[in-house]
Amino acid sequence: QQQVKQSPQSLIVQKGGISIINCAYENTAFDYFPWYQQFPGKGPALLIAIRPDVSEKKEGRFTISFNKSAKQFSLHIMDSQPGDSATYFCATGSARQLTFGSGTQLTVLP
Amino acid sequence: NAGVTQTPKFQVLKTGQSMTLQCAQDMNHEYMSWYRQDPGMGLRLIHYSVGAGITDQGEVPNGYNVSRSTTEDFPLRLLSAAPSQTSVYFCASSDYRLNTEAFFGQGTRLTVV
């Protein structure tokens, strides 16, 4: 089974700080790299996604950095807010069949 | 717009009992899937379907059964519940042709005692 390794498992950041979550993947055939955000008691929701033909994608305070040669991609949350406190999952594959990382529980302190 | 609707939200079963988790979507998506979420393990694919009448196994299919008679519905059946199936189950759907966002339901928390 294809692996997606996500780190760290948990992350505590002060309000206004930068949150960084990393993922490493194995299968170079995949062409879709999304990040999902999940609040307690809710289903995951797509936060931002990238295709491997670009190295970076930014949407508001959220940025994906993609390193194809290293088979790694990361999520950066700028100016982190308490409302960003949630569990974040990276994934690879396609929207039809996703392989998820183990998740990162982010806590942003006020 | 309801999106993906799962029922029930919570369920407690005794070992050996059977039940069906319901999933319905109103977005006319061909692709639907079931995941289970366990602490520290992310979401793992159980079964998926690319259209009515077509289903296939994912990473962890044992103990589960699915069928797809309509585009809208994709029920997950537990044939004989075991404590190892205690988990949170999520149904998802996506547009097969566009290969973009997967939409998830709010989940069913299942406890098998």
Interface residues (C-beta under 8 A of the other chain):
Chain A: Q1 V4 Q6 Q9 Y32 P34 G41 K42 G43 P44 A45 L46 A49 F89 S94 A95 R96 Q97 L98 T99 F100 G101 S102 G103
Chain B: V4 Y31 S33 Y35 G40 M41 G42 L43 R44 L45 Y48 V50 G58 E59 F90 A92 S94 D95 Y96 L98 N99 T100 E101 A102 F104 G105 Q106 G107
